Amino acid sequence: MRTARSRGRAIAEGPLVLRYLPNLSDPACNRYGVVAGRKSGGSVQRNRLKRVTREALRALHPTVRPGYDLVVIIRGTVEELPGAGEARHLLARMLRRAGLLNPAATGEGEQP
Protein backbone atom coordinates (compact mmCIF):
# COMPACT_ATOMS: atom_id res chain seq x y z
CA MET A 1 0.00 0.00 0.00
CA ARG A 2 2.92 2.31 0.66
CA THR A 3 3.95 2.05 -3.00
CA ALA A 4 0.44 2.79 -4.25
CA ARG A 5 0.26 5.81 -1.96
CA SER A 6 3.62 7.23 -3.03
CA ARG A 7 3.77 6.26 -6.72
CA GLY A 8 0.15 5.72 -7.71
CA ARG A 9 -1.94 8.04 -9.83
CA ALA A 10 -4.21 10.34 -7.84
CA ILE A 11 -7.77 11.57 -8.29
CA ALA A 12 -9.38 13.94 -5.77
CA GLU A 13 -13.08 14.51 -5.21
CA GLY A 14 -14.21 16.61 -2.24
CA PRO A 15 -12.93 15.16 1.04
CA LEU A 16 -11.44 12.02 -0.59
CA VAL A 17 -8.31 11.29 -2.61
CA LEU A 18 -7.98 8.01 -4.51
CA ARG A 19 -4.49 6.74 -5.35
CA TYR A 20 -4.28 3.64 -7.55
CA LEU A 21 -1.55 1.51 -9.03
CA PRO A 22 -1.70 -1.76 -11.01
CA ASN A 23 -0.47 -4.76 -9.02
CA LEU A 24 1.05 -8.01 -10.23
CA SER A 25 -1.14 -10.40 -8.26
CA ASP A 26 -2.07 -13.68 -9.90
CA PRO A 27 -5.01 -14.18 -10.12
CA ALA A 28 -5.82 -10.50 -10.52
CA CYS A 29 -7.40 -9.04 -7.39
CA ASN A 30 -7.77 -5.66 -5.77
CA ARG A 31 -6.19 -4.58 -2.50
CA TYR A 32 -7.62 -1.64 -0.58
CA GLY A 33 -6.28 0.72 2.05
CA VAL A 34 -8.02 3.57 3.87
CA VAL A 35 -6.11 6.37 5.60
CA ALA A 36 -7.46 9.29 7.63
CA GLY A 37 -5.13 12.07 8.74
CA ARG A 38 -5.21 13.86 12.06
CA LYS A 39 -6.81 16.91 10.43
CA SER A 40 -9.97 14.82 10.05
CA GLY A 41 -10.60 15.01 13.79
CA GLY A 42 -10.01 12.93 16.87
CA SER A 43 -9.61 9.17 16.88
CA VAL A 44 -13.37 8.57 17.14
CA GLN A 45 -14.08 10.74 14.09
CA ARG A 46 -11.18 9.26 12.09
CA ASN A 47 -12.30 5.70 12.80
CA ARG A 48 -15.89 6.57 11.85
CA LEU A 49 -14.71 8.07 8.55
CA LYS A 50 -12.64 4.95 7.83
CA ARG A 51 -15.59 2.64 8.63
CA VAL A 52 -17.89 4.64 6.35
CA THR A 53 -15.34 4.61 3.54
CA ARG A 54 -14.65 0.87 3.89
CA GLU A 55 -18.39 0.19 3.72
CA ALA A 56 -18.61 2.22 0.50
CA LEU A 57 -15.65 0.30 -0.95
CA ARG A 58 -17.29 -2.99 0.03
CA ALA A 59 -20.42 -2.02 -1.90
CA LEU A 60 -18.42 -0.95 -4.98
CA HIS A 61 -15.94 -3.85 -4.98
CA PRO A 62 -17.91 -6.12 -7.39
CA THR A 63 -17.90 -3.40 -10.05
CA VAL A 64 -14.18 -2.45 -9.84
CA ARG A 65 -11.81 -3.87 -12.44
CA PRO A 66 -9.43 -6.36 -10.77
CA GLY A 67 -5.66 -6.02 -10.56
CA TYR A 68 -5.15 -2.74 -8.69
CA ASP A 69 -3.93 -1.46 -5.34
CA LEU A 70 -6.25 1.35 -4.24
CA VAL A 71 -5.64 3.71 -1.32
CA VAL A 72 -8.34 6.14 -0.22
CA ILE A 73 -7.01 9.12 1.72
CA ILE A 74 -9.64 10.96 3.77
CA ARG A 75 -8.83 14.63 4.13
CA GLY A 76 -12.23 15.89 5.22
CA THR A 77 -14.24 15.80 8.42
CA VAL A 78 -17.36 13.94 9.53
CA GLU A 79 -19.46 16.93 8.44
CA GLU A 80 -18.14 16.64 4.87
CA LEU A 81 -18.58 12.85 4.71
CA PRO A 82 -21.54 12.00 6.97
CA GLY A 83 -22.44 8.56 5.62
CA ALA A 84 -21.65 5.61 3.37
CA GLY A 85 -24.03 6.87 0.67
CA GLU A 86 -22.04 10.06 0.14
CA ALA A 87 -18.76 8.14 0.25
CA ARG A 88 -20.04 5.58 -2.29
CA HIS A 89 -21.16 8.37 -4.64
CA LEU A 90 -17.77 10.14 -4.44
CA LEU A 91 -15.80 6.90 -4.82
CA ALA A 92 -17.90 5.80 -7.80
CA ARG A 93 -17.22 9.13 -9.53
CA MET A 94 -13.48 8.87 -8.86
CA LEU A 95 -13.31 5.23 -9.99
CA ARG A 96 -15.22 6.07 -13.16
CA ARG A 97 -12.83 8.97 -13.89
CA ALA A 98 -9.88 6.61 -13.38
CA GLY A 99 -11.42 4.07 -15.77
CA LEU A 100 -11.61 1.42 -13.06
CA LEU A 101 -15.38 1.18 -12.74
CA ASN A 102 -17.82 -0.47 -15.09
CA PRO A 103 -20.57 2.22 -15.46
CA ALA A 104 -23.22 -0.29 -16.59
CA ALA A 105 -22.73 -2.37 -13.45
CA THR A 106 -23.56 0.45 -11.02
CA GLY A 107 -26.70 1.70 -12.74
CA GLU A 108 -25.76 5.29 -11.87
CA GLY A 109 -25.01 6.22 -15.48
CA GLU A 110 -28.54 5.40 -16.66
CA GLN A 111 -30.98 8.18 -17.49
CA PRO A 112 -34.59 7.92 -16.29
KASULJO-V573004 format. One record per backbone hydrogen bond with DSSP energy under -0.5 kcal/mol. NH is the residue of the N-H (numbers start at 0). CO is the residue of the C=O. Records with the same first field share a line. If there is no record, write none. Layout:
# KASULJO-V573004
NH = CO + CO
This chain:
# KASULJO-V573004
4 = 0
5 = 1
6 = 2
7 = 2 + 3
8 = 19
10 = 17
12 = 15
15 = 12
16 = 72
17 = 10
18 = 16 + 70
19 = 8
20 = 68
22 = 66
30 = 67
32 = 69
34 = 71
36 = 73
39 = 36
40 = 37
45 = 41
46 = 42
47 = 43
48 = 44
49 = 45
50 = 46
51 = 47
52 = 48
53 = 49
54 = 50
55 = 51
56 = 52
57 = 53
58 = 54
59 = 55
60 = 56
62 = 59
63 = 59 + 60
64 = 99
68 = 20
69 = 30 + 67
70 = 18
71 = 32
72 = 16 + 70
73 = 34 + 71
74 = 14 + 72
75 = 14
79 = 76
80 = 76
86 = 82
87 = 83
88 = 84
89 = 85
90 = 86
91 = 87
92 = 88
93 = 89
94 = 90
95 = 91
96 = 92
97 = 93
98 = 94 + 95
99 = 94
100 = 94
101 = 62
102 = 100
104 = 101
105 = 101
106 = 102
108 = 102
109 = 106
